[in-house]
């Protein structure tokens, strides 16, 4: 059974950083990419970027360039999302998801399956 | 950048058929995926590549895609189908995914 299990909720002050983990199981870890999506309260889905686990090369959404880092630790089959210089509008549930149909460099037609359970990050001033 | 447009809400009575759309420029040329998100839960893939269902998804869920509109159809709607539904494509020009704004399905 393919599963993605994320770390627990976080409360951070403005200006701080947060690092969320996503542990994969039930499949060959390095053969799929992982992506991150966030959802602010009452809002839709916002894509943040994806990480090739074949070569550890990240691809970030322009909005988050310079503020986000996605990394992997193959021995523990875990992927990490770090977001820096947090602001109140970063308050959201952050999801990891496995990307199906990606090469090491591109994901034409890719879908998100499955998703992690989500991690609530609350940023207070 | 590529934009996907979904109606904010759709309402249907139990046992009836619900249809929700996802509009985009020549979306018929792209693979469209649909996700169901119930309150407080993570999204779940219910239809992929326009019309295929993942293992474990009810056959009541089906999809189509042509021209500028993709459609998710839910037959014999049940109270448990009440959720937000999001469409998604991969925009090859920008090399990133695009989500629609989501449609809230209400079962009357």
Interface residues (C-beta under 8 A of the other chain):
Chain A: X35 X44 X45 X46 X47 X59 X61 X95 X97 X100 X106 X107 X108 X109 X110 X111 X112 X113 X114 X115 X116 X117 X118
Chain B: X30 X31 X33 X35 X42 X43 X44 X45 X48 X49 X54 X86 X88 X89 X90 X92 X95 X96 X97 X98 X99 X100 X101 X102
